[in-house]
Amino acid sequence: MKQFGKSLYIILSILSIGWAFHMLASYFIVDPGAVKHLQHKELDENFSETIWLVFLRLHIINACISLITGPLGLSAKILRKKPALHRLNGKVYVLSILFSSVVTLYLAKDATGGTFSTIGFLLLNGLWIFTTLYAWWTIRLKQIVKHRIWMMRSYALTLANTSLHFIQLALIKLFDVDYVSSYTIAVWASWIINIVIVELIMKPKRMPSVLYKN
């Protein structure tokens, strides 16, 4: 069980940091105008590409911050040896999610795939805020184990964007699903699958390993 928790932590850390840099490179260097993303949207005459790009970049920056700070917050070693860093990191994590969530409210209305995708993103956004704030509240109450559990749920939702792209890629490459349909399916599947996985990981018999042995 110790090895299970450590291996899982290492995989999540590498995946999170790697994906954060991938997103930053994609939208700030390779395709700063998000042309590839925009070409699949059905936009009305009131759509402002300039404003949308500003909100998208704010969302990406804050989402990447939460991706990077998430594994640091789940590190039992940092918690034990540098509690002040753990608390600072936690504050940055929570604030980055709050900022990103606010921005997402604007971006969701023009989501690729239309209304169904918009609803999926709004539900994800609501759960993301709830799990994160509840995790923050539990530590305020000194409920350490509950805090860690809810932080893992929060981080599972933080990873939803990462899952979305991998699920969409699988649907396109393996099942030849078109871009818009695959994106819409992935919007919902990403956070639902992540939540199911984290709940299975946190089954009672595995809990000590996952929570403390990284």
N, C-alpha and C positions, 0 to 999 in steps of 0.2 A: 504493500500500500504506500510506503514511503516513496518508492521509486515511481509509482503511478502519479503521485502528486507532483513530484519534482519534474518528471518528463512532461506532464501536461503544462506546467508553468513555463518551462523552457520553450515548448512549441508555441504557446500563446504569445510569449514575449517576442520571439523572432517574427512570427506572423504579424503581430500588431505593429511593430516598429518598421518592418519591411513594407507593409501596406501603407502606412502613414507617409513614408518617403515616396512610394509609388504614386500616391494621390497628389502630393505636392508637386512632383515632377510632371505628372500628366496635365494638371490644370494651370500650372504657372510657367512651364517651360515648353513642353511638347505641344499642347493645345490650349493656350491661354484664353482663347475666345470660346472654348467649349463647343466648337463647331460640330464635332462628332455627336455630342449629346443633344444639341439643339435641333439637328436635322430630323430627329425622330419625333419631335413634339408637334402637336396641333395647337398653334397659337393664334389668339385673336388680335385685332388691330390695336388693342390697348396695351399689349405686351411691350415692355421696355427692356430691350436686351442689355442696356447699360446698367440699369438698376438690378436686373436679374443676376448679372455677372458679379456685381459687388456683393450681393447676398450669398451667391454661391461660394465665392472665395472666403467670405467670413465663416460660412458653414464648414468649409473644408479645413480651414486653419484650426478652428475650435475642435472639430471632430478629430483631427490628427493629434491635437494636444491630449484629448481624452484617451485616444488609442495608446499613446506613449506613457501617460501617467497611470493608466489603469494597472498594468503589470507591476509597476513600482508600488502601488497601493496595496497590491495583493501579496507582496513579498514579506514573509514572516521574518526574514533575516533583517531587512531594513527596519521593520517595526521594533524588533528587539534591540538592535544596535544604535539606531538613529531615529528615535521616536519623533523628534522635532521635524526631521525631514519627512517622515511619514505623514504628519499632520499638515505640513505645508503642501505636500504633493496632493493630499486629499482635497484640500481647499481649491487647488488649481483644477483638479479633476471635476469637482462639482461645478465650479464656475464655468468651465469650458463647455460642459453639457448644457447648462442653463442658457448660455449665449447661443450655442448651436441650435438648441430647441426653439428658441424665439425666432431665429432666422429661418428655420425649417417651416414654420407656420406660413411664411411668405412663399417659399419655394414650392411647397406641397400643392398649391392651387394650380400650378402649371406642370405637374408631374407627368412624365411620359406614361402613356396608357390611360390618361383621363381620370374620371371620377373614382374608379375602382382603386387605382394606384394612390390617388390622393387620400382616400379613406384609410388605406393600408399604412401610409406614412404617418397620418395623424394619430392612428392607434399606437403605432410604434413610438411616436414622439411622446404621447401621453404616458405610456408605460415606462419609457426611458426617464422622464422627469420624476415619476412617482417612485420607481425603485431607487433612484439616486438620492432623492430627498429623504426617503424613508431610511436608507442606509445612514445618511448623515444624522437623522433624528435618533436612531438607535444608539449611535456612539455618544451622543449628547446625554443619553440616559444611562451610559456606561454598560450597555448590553453588547459586549464585545463579540460573542459568537454570532448573535443575530445580525450585528453590523456586518460581519464578514460574509455571512450568507447573502444578505441583500446587496452587498457590493459585488458579489459574483453574479447575481442576477442583473444588476445594472451593467456590468461589463459585458455580459452576454448580449445585451441589447446594443452596447457600444460597437460590438463586432458585427452587428447586423448588416452594415454597409459592405463590409468585407465579404460576408456570406452571400449577399445579394449578387455581387459581381461573379463569384464562382458558380453560383446556382444558374445564373443567366448564361454564362459561358457553357455550362454543361448542357443546358436545354438546347442551345443553338447548335453546338458541335455534335452532340450525341443523338438528339431527337429532331434536329432540323426545324426547330420552332422559330418563327420570325422574331425580329428584334423587339418590337413593341409587346407582343404577347409574352415573350420570355421575360421581359423586364417586369411586366405586371405580375406574373406568377411569382417571380423572385422577390418582389417587394413584400409580399405576404409570407412566402416560405422562409425568407431569411430570418425574421425575428421569431416566427413560430418554432422553427427547427432549433434555433439557438436556445430558446427558453426550455424546450423539451430536453435538449442535451444537457444543459446545466442542472436541471432538476434530477436527471438520471445520475449525473456525476456526484451530486450531493446526497445520494441515497445514504441512509444512516451508517451502513457498514463501511462506506468510503469516506465519510465526512472528516474524521481526524486527519487522514492523509492529505486530502485536498486543502483543508483549511490551514494546516500548520507546517507541513513538511516541504517548504520550498525555500 
